[in-house]
Amino acid sequence: MIGAVAKAAPDARIDGVILQHMVPEGLEIVIGARIDPAFGPLVLVGLGGVLVELMADSVTAPAPVSQSQALDMLSKLRAAPLLDGFRNMPPVDRDALARIIVRVSEFATDHADKIAELDINPVICHGSNTVAADALIVLKRT
C-alpha cells in the first residue's frame, strides 16, 4: 500500500498521522434529513450500514421532532426489537439515540435554506455507547 501511495504522489510530504480508536461492534442505524420542496425538512431513522438498501426499514417524519416523537419513530421500525438487545448485544440507549434524531431534525430545520440533505450512517449503537462513524452533508446548489 505504501509503495502505491509513493508512486502516485512521489513528492508528498507526511507531517503526521491520525489515530482513532476502534468503535465496538453494535447495531448500525442511519439518521438523516432532507429538504423536500413540497413538505420542507424531513428526518429519517432506520437500519443503517449495509442494511439500509437491503432491509429498507426506515421511518420518516416532518422536522423538527420532539424527544417523544423520535422515540415513537424508533418504535415503528420493523427492527425495533433489535434495540432491546439481541443475542450478546446489550439494549441500545433509546433516549440517547432519540436525542440525536431530535438534534438532526433541528439542524435540518435551522439550515433548510442551505442544505439539501444530510446523512449519518452508520450510527453504531452498543448499549449506552452511541458513535457516529460517518456523516455527509450535501449543500444546496446556488
N, C-alpha and C positions, 0 to 999 in steps of 0.2 A: 504494500500500500504506500509506504513512504517513497519508494522508488518511482511509483506512478505520479505522485504529487511533485517530486523533484523534477521529473521530466516535463510535466505540464506547466510548472512555474519555476524555472531554474533560478530566477532572480528573487524569489520570495524570501522574506526575512521573517523568522518566527521570533516574536518578542516574549512569548509566554504561552501558557496553556490554561485551559479552564477545566477544572474537575467538578463533577457533580455527583451527588450521592444517588445510588440506585433506589428507585421507588419500588416498594414491595408489591408483589402480585396483589391484585384486587379486582373488584368489579369495575368495568370500564363504562363510563357514562359520557354522553355528549350533551353539552349545553350550548345552545346557540340562539341567535336572533337574526331577524332580517326585517328590512323595512319594505312592507308591501305597499304598492301605490294606492290600492283601494282601502286597505284595512289599517295601515300605519304600522307601528312597531309590533312585531310578534316574537314571542320567546318560545323556544323548543327545548324539551328534555327527552332523552331516550337512551337506549342501549348504545354504547359508544364503541370506539376502536373499530376493529374489522367487522363487528356485528351490525354497524349502522345500516349498511345496504342489505346485508343478508337477512336480518330479522325484521327490519322496517317497523320497529317498536318505538314509537315516539308520540308525544303529546304536545300540542301547540296551543298557546293562549295569547290573547292580546296583552301587550305590555303597557304599563308595568303590572306586575303581580305582587300580591302580599305574601307573607310567610305562609299563611293558611292556604292560599291558592297554590303556592309552589308545592306544599305537602300534598295537596289534592292531585296535582299533576303527577307526582311520583306514584301515588296510589293507583292511578289509572293505567300505568304501564302494565302490559301483559307480564312482563318480567318482574313486577313489584315484589313477588315472594323472594327473589334473589337478594333484595335489600335487607331482608330479615336474617340473612346468613344462610349459607348452603354448604354442605359437607364440612370442610375445615375452615371455611371463611366466616369471620365474625360479622354480626349485623352492622350495616352501614349506619353512620350517624345521619339520620334523615334530616334532622334540624340543620346541621351544618351544610348538607347538600342543598337544602331548600334555601338557605341564606345566599348561597352562590347563585342560584336561579333568580332570586329577588334582585341581587346586585346586577346581574347581567341584564335583566329586564329594565332596571332603572337606567343603566348605561345606554342601552338601545334607545330608550325614550328620550334621555337627555341629549343624545347625539344623533337623533334621527335625520337631521339636516346634513350630517357629514358622512355617515356610514351607510353602506348598502347591506352589509351582513357581518356577523361575527360568529366564530366557531371555536369552542374549547373542546377538543377531542384528542385524546381521552382525558376525562377527569377520573383518576384512579382512586377508588374508594376501598379502604381496608379498615373496618371498624371506625374509630374516630379520626383516622388519618385520611385526609382528602387532599389530593395533589393534582393540579392541572399540569399535564405532561406536555401539551402542545396547544397553541392558540393561533388564530388568524383573524385579522380584521380587514375587510375589504372596504375601501373608501368609495364614496360616490364619485362618478366621473363628473367633472365640471365643464 
